Amino acid sequence: MQWRGESLYTQPPTIGQVILAPELKSLVQQQDISLGELTLKPSGYIVDEPDVGMNFFRLAPKVIAHHDDVLNSGLIGPASRVKYRLLLAGNPQQLNAYRKTLTLR
């Protein structure tokens, strides 16, 4: 996944920041946004999602926030529909070693 603000990001959003789907760009226009009980500052927009197929109509545009912000937003409770993804980077040997540590647990 790639996202862009002033430049191409290589790190996830920090606490207090949020990365938005491109279709939200015209609605937000660099204003702070509310996510449940929090107010967050947009820091960029998603450019590329290799694991998502072509979709011209999304019912719920994607928002990427720091895990702590998600937990503190007050939006997650019983029956919440939240998806978590773990994105890893490294050479094949590093990824295989990490995979083995997860398998052993």
N, C-alpha and C positions, 0 to 999 in steps of 0.2 A: 504494500500500500504506500502511496506517496501523497503528500499534501504540501501545499504551498502557501506561504505568507509572503514575507519580503523575499525569501529564497526557499529552496526546496528543503524541507525539514528532514532530519535524520533521527529525531528523538520524539517521544510521545509528548502530549501536552503536559505542562506543569500544573500544579494546583492553582485554580483560579482562571485557567484558560480552557478554551474549547475549540475543536476543529469541526467545521461544518460541511455538510454536503453542498456541492456547488449550486444546487437549486435554491438554497437559502440565501445566497449572496445578495440578491436584489431586495430581499425582505429585511435583512439585518443591516447592511451598509455600515459596518464597523460599530454599531451600537452594542452595548452590553446586552446579554440575553438572560432570561430567567430559566433556570432548570430546577424545577421544584422550589425549594426554599432558598436556593442560591442564586446569585447574580454572577455571571461569568463573562469574561472578555474573549471575543473571537480572536484567534491568533492565526487562522489560516483556513483554507478550503481544500477538500479532498480533490486530488488530481487524477489518481489512478487506483483502482481496486482490482487487482488481478484475479481475485477469487470470486468476483461478482460478474455475472453475465450481463449482456446488454439489457437495459430496462429503462424504457422511456417514460414510464409512469410509476412513480413510487408513492405508496400511501403514507409512508413514514420516512422522511429523509433522515439519513444517518448523522449522528452527532458523536464525536469522539471526545471523551472527557477523562481526566485523571481519575483513577479508581477511588481515591479518597473523596473526591467531589461527588462521584456517583453515590457512594455510601452515605454522605452527609446531605444529599439533596432531599431526602424524605420521600423519594419516589419508589424505592424498592421496598416491597412488603409481600405478604402472602399473595400468591397468584400473579406476581409481576412477570412480565415477559421480557427478560433481559438475556442478552447473548454475550458471553465472554469469549474472547479470542486471545490466544497467546501467540505473538509473532516473535520468531527467533531468527537470529542471523549468525552466521559463522561458516567455517569451512565444513565439508562433510564429516571429517573426523570429530570435530567439536560437537556437531549436532548428534552424531551417533553416540558419543560418550554421554551426552545429556539424556538422550533417549533411554540409554541403558540404566541410568540412575533413576529415571522415572519408573521403568519397568520393575526394578527391584523393590519398590515401595509398595 
